[in-house]
Amino acid sequence: MRNPKRRGIVIGTTCGVALVVVLGLVTQGSRAVATDAGRDGTIEVALCDGETTVQVAQAGKPTAAEGRQIADELMAKWRASNPGTDWVAEERAKHKIVEPADNRDLVGRSQGQTYGRISEQDVVGWERATLAMATRGSQVFHSADELGSTIAVSCDMCHPDAANTHPETYPKFQVQLGRTVLLRDMINWCIEHPVRGAKLAEDDPKMRALEAYILAQRKGTPLEYGKH
């Protein structure tokens, strides 16, 4: 049986999943599977997982807002079927994480000959990546298992929402260590002593995430290194 002629367009990608609109067909990778969509004036919109679909009324050219609504509905269905995939939103629902700086005022400005002009997509990408790093730090900060604690202690038990960590005061002389240290040195001291875990390497992703989270929680606080 011959497949009917199809018309489709990629309307966006999110979470690594392409959204494809197809009239009368659902595309799965390089294959196209005939459906009943289109016979009643609707379009079937499918994610590239080949399983998640929504029916959309075909009434002229859709607006950008309608396209966003379709994408949101698809992704809501996909997340419901794949719990744990939106880990940033889930962590933020459990713990307060301060928003990164708003850089929208940079859109349209030049980054020099190497990078060209800053786009809205650039700014959104920067924000998401930065927030994801701080959010990963929150996961580690609040988890005795992630910290490798042998006594089930996590950082938040002494420092809820990273309170009383004062990252803006480093570097400074730390009495516990007997020398001038950076924030990461104090993090490792806490991991080894109150938490009773093994210290992290400076370039360990968990260490980088912890630093990001602790610094993020003090957004807007003036730097005052050396302060006790």
Buried (B, 14 or more C-beta within 10 A) or exposed (E): EEEEEBEBEEBEEEEEBBBBBBBBBBBBEEEBEBBEBBEEEBBBBBBBBEEBBBEBEBEEEBEEEEBEBBBEBBBEBBBEEEEEBBEBEBBBEEBEBBEBEEBEEBBEEEEEEEEEEBEEEBBEEBBEEBBBBBBBBBBBBBBBEBBBBEEEBBBBEEBEBBEEBBBBBBEBEBEEEEEEBBBBBBBBBBBEEBBBBEBBEEEBEBBBBBBBBBBBBBEEEEEEEEEE
